[in-house]
Amino acid sequence: MPRVTGRYSRNVTDLLENQDVCDAFVANLLLSRRAMCSQVSKYLKAIMEKAGLDYGLATLCIVLAGEGGATTALERLYRNNPAGIPMELGRLDQARRFIVRHESVKSLSEDGWLQLASQEPDDGWLCKA
């Protein structure tokens, strides 16, 4: 696993290498904070991914829970793929179908959306939540 560098890095690294402490740290973070942590350093990204974070799924759930909900999520899906042919077409299509199927849901938290995604059929990436 990559190492944290900086003034307090040794203390942080030592602390997070204790699996019980690391598990408690990750378990107490909101989904949006876990996603943010994964973007801070390779070390934290590895920890978050080991704990099961899928950054794309986290981002989808964060957007769905935010202002604008399904409409904003669909707009962002298509805006991020202006050519219309994304690299991961299957993943995009699953996300689109999930959003359309649940667009009437209005007041779920980020973790609520994650839980809903985990109930998707086993053949897709959304159920890996």
Buried (B, 14 or more C-beta within 10 A) or exposed (E): EEEBEEEEEEEBBEEBEEEEEBEEBBEEBEBBBBBBBBEEBEBBBEBBEEBEBBBBBBBBBBBBBEEEBBEBBBEBBEEEBEEEEBEEEEBBEBBBEBBEEBBEBEEBBBBBBBEBBEEBEEEBBBBEB
